[in-house]
Amino acid sequence: MGRVAELAGVSVRTLHHYDEIGLVRPSARTAAGYRAYSADDVERLREVLAYRRLGFGLREVTELVGDPSTDAVAHLHRLRGLLLERRDRADAMVTAIDKELAARAKGLTVTPEEQLEMLGARLYEAIGGAYTATRRTEPRIAAQLWDALGDAQTVLNVEASTGSYEPADRDVTAVEPSAVMRAQRPAGSARCVAAVAESLPFEDHSFDVAMAVSTVHHWGNPMAGLREMRRVARRVVVLTFDTDQPGWQDRFWLTRDYLPEFAGVLADFPSLAGMADVIGARAEPVPIPWDCADGLFEAYWRRPGAYLEDHVRRAMSVWTRVGPQAEQRAVRSLGDDLVSGRWAERNSDLAHLDAADLGLRLLVV
């Protein structure tokens, strides 16, 4: 027990208490009669301590770890979702603090109401309010996506976020691990289940088709998630990103000239060929219209001034991933080049394009 306490960073007294209340009971004894933890006991203790450190009370933890329908993998996925939500909240608070620091540096008064909003309901607006304001369905991308669904009647939308591309004329079930995103789904949208791509709570071949739209790069294990989609559906349609081509990050002027850190964001992302192979798919290019209604990262390739707008960037996960220093440097450099005319000189070939291939790909089985 002493060794387990040392490894887990808790006191022996805590372990004794967990034993007394039946939360984590050592299931073995040494030859000398000391209590010993089996591998299963340690796994349960890990789950208990993880939930405790996320702020759950002992009664809630007892219910969570005692759920007979939830195995170790399911607990890990649940913990991952909770941690991602905590990260989203922390990112939003950092953004709010940065704004207040900038205001104070300019000598502006920050009201008590504004100070409290950092911790209250407005926090969730900071996390996702910009998302619903700028991440809308782009009809031309939707048409290509829905055409790929074919005659499917039952559709599973995996890690669906707010459901921008869910077809209205099909029987759709959505899966989304984030409570923040689930709360932003519009009234009347498809039924949404709290789950992750890597562990879909459905029987084999439960759906005609499983779709995933610009979300694979957020998954902890993209290949496992794709295999799960292939398991629960007869066909699979995935909108994702191609990093196979050498120098792929130079396709887009923003990552080429201002944000080289983007390459690091996708450093561990599976190859397009690998993703296609694991589900037996073919790949189709998805051009991005110059006036794309969906504010995804590449959407403003012909409207560079949009990237100077904070609410536009907040709806793009890339900026959170690269960090505030890289973001501020990129925005400052882009702003300077727009004023000086340097951006226009470098990118004059874009002025008359109606759409651009910036690496979006549709995998279709």
Residue pairs with C-beta under 8 A, 6 or more apart in sequence:
1 12
1 15
1 16
1 26
1 34
1 35
1 36
1 37
2 12
4 15
4 37
4 42
4 45
5 11
5 12
5 14
5 15
8 15
8 45
8 46
8 49
10 49
15 24
15 45
18 24
18 25
18 45
18 48
19 25
19 26
19 35
21 58
21 62
23 48
23 58
23 61
23 62
23 65
24 41
24 44
24 45
24 48
25 41
26 35
26 36
26 37
26 38
26 41
27 37
27 38
27 40
27 41
28 35
28 36
28 37
28 38
28 41
29 35
29 36
30 36
37 45
43 72
44 65
47 64
47 65
47 72
47 75
47 79
48 61
48 65
50 75
50 79
51 60
51 61
51 64
51 65
51 79
52 58
52 61
54 79
54 82
54 83
54 86
56 64
64 70
64 75
64 78
65 75
70 78
73 198
73 199
74 199
77 177
77 195
77 196
77 198
77 199
80 177
80 196
80 220
81 177
81 178
81 194
81 196
84 177
84 178
85 178
85 179
85 180
88 127
88 128
88 178
88 180
89 123
89 127
91 127
91 320
92 123
92 124
92 126
92 127
93 118
93 119
93 123
94 324
95 126
95 314
96 117
96 118
96 123
96 126
97 118
98 324
100 110
100 114
100 115
100 118
103 110
104 110
117 123
124 180
124 183
126 314
127 180
128 180
128 181
128 183
128 184
130 311
130 312
130 314
130 315
131 161
131 162
131 181
131 184
131 314
131 315
132 162
132 184
133 311
133 315
134 295
134 311
134 312
134 315
135 161
135 162
135 164
135 294
135 295
135 296
135 315
136 164
136 293
136 294
136 295
137 164
137 165
137 293
137 294
138 289
138 292
138 293
138 294
138 299
139 293
140 287
140 289
141 165
141 239
141 286
141 288
141 292
141 294
141 360
142 165
144 284
144 286
144 362
145 165
145 211
145 213
145 237
145 239
145 362
146 165
146 167
148 237
148 284
148 362
148 364
149 155
149 167
149 170
149 209
149 211
149 237
150 209
150 235
151 208
152 170
152 207
152 208
152 209
152 235
153 170
153 171
153 208
154 170
154 171
154 173
154 206
154 207
154 208
154 209
155 166
155 167
155 170
155 171
155 172
155 173
155 207
155 208
155 209
155 210
155 211
156 172
156 173
156 174
156 175
156 200
156 202
156 206
156 207
156 209
156 210
156 211
156 229
156 232
156 233
157 163
157 165
157 166
157 172
157 173
157 174
157 175
157 190
157 210
157 211
157 212
157 213
158 175
158 197
158 200
158 210
158 211
158 212
158 215
158 225
158 229
159 175
159 176
159 177
159 196
159 197
159 212
159 215
159 218
159 219
159 225
160 166
160 174
160 175
160 176
160 185
160 190
160 192
160 213
160 215
161 176
161 178
161 181
161 213
161 215
162 181
162 184
162 185
162 186
163 172
163 174
163 185
163 186
163 189
163 190
163 192
164 213
164 294
165 211
165 213
165 239
166 172
166 174
166 189
166 190
172 190
172 191
173 190
173 191
173 192
173 193
173 207
174 185
174 189
174 190
174 191
174 192
174 193
175 192
175 193
175 194
175 195
175 196
175 197
175 200
176 182
176 185
176 192
176 193
176 194
177 194
177 195
177 196
179 194
182 192
182 194
185 192
193 201
195 201
196 219
196 220
196 225
197 212
197 215
197 216
197 219
197 224
197 225
197 226
197 228
197 229
198 219
198 220
198 221
198 224
198 225
198 228
199 228
200 228
200 229
200 231
200 232
202 232
203 232
204 231
204 232
205 231
205 232
205 233
205 234
206 232
206 233
207 232
207 233
207 234
208 233
208 234
208 235
209 233
209 234
209 235
209 236
209 237
210 229
210 230
210 232
210 233
210 235
210 236
210 237
211 236
211 237
211 238
211 239
212 225
212 229
212 237
212 238
212 239
212 240
213 239
214 239
214 240
214 241
214 296
216 222
216 225
216 226
216 238
216 240
216 241
216 275
217 240
217 241
217 265
217 266
217 269
218 317
219 225
222 269
222 270
222 275
223 270
223 274
223 275
223 278
226 236
226 238
226 275
226 278
226 279
227 278
227 279
229 236
229 238
229 279
230 236
230 278
230 279
230 280
230 365
235 364
235 365
236 279
236 281
236 363
236 364
236 365
237 362
237 363
237 364
237 365
238 275
238 279
238 281
238 362
238 363
239 286
239 360
239 361
239 362
239 363
240 272
240 275
240 360
240 361
240 363
241 266
241 269
241 272
241 359
241 360
241 361
242 248
242 272
242 283
242 359
242 360
242 361
243 266
243 269
243 271
243 272
243 359
244 271
244 272
244 273
245 251
245 359
248 359
249 255
249 256
249 260
249 262
249 263
250 256
251 357
251 358
251 359
252 298
252 301
252 358
252 359
253 301
253 304
253 343
253 346
253 347
253 350
254 262
254 297
254 298
254 301
254 304
254 307
254 330
254 334
255 262
255 263
257 333
257 337
257 346
258 329
258 330
258 333
258 334
259 318
259 322
259 326
259 330
261 322
261 323
261 326
262 318
262 322
264 322
265 318
265 321
265 322
272 283
272 361
272 363
275 281
275 363
276 282
276 283
276 363
279 363
279 365
280 365
281 363
281 364
281 365
282 363
282 364
283 361
283 362
283 363
283 364
284 361
284 362
284 364
285 357
285 360
285 361
285 362
286 360
286 361
286 362
287 355
287 356
287 357
287 360
288 296
288 298
288 299
288 301
288 355
288 356
288 357
288 358
288 360
289 354
289 355
290 301
290 302
290 303
290 353
290 354
290 355
290 356
291 303
292 299
292 300
295 306
295 312
295 315
295 316
296 316
297 316
297 318
298 356
298 358
298 359
298 360
299 306
300 306
300 307
300 312
301 350
301 356
301 358
302 350
302 351
302 353
302 356
304 334
304 338
304 343
304 347
305 338
306 312
307 313
307 330
307 331
307 334
308 331
308 334
308 335
308 338
313 319
313 327
313 331
319 327
334 343
336 342
337 343
337 346
338 344
350 356
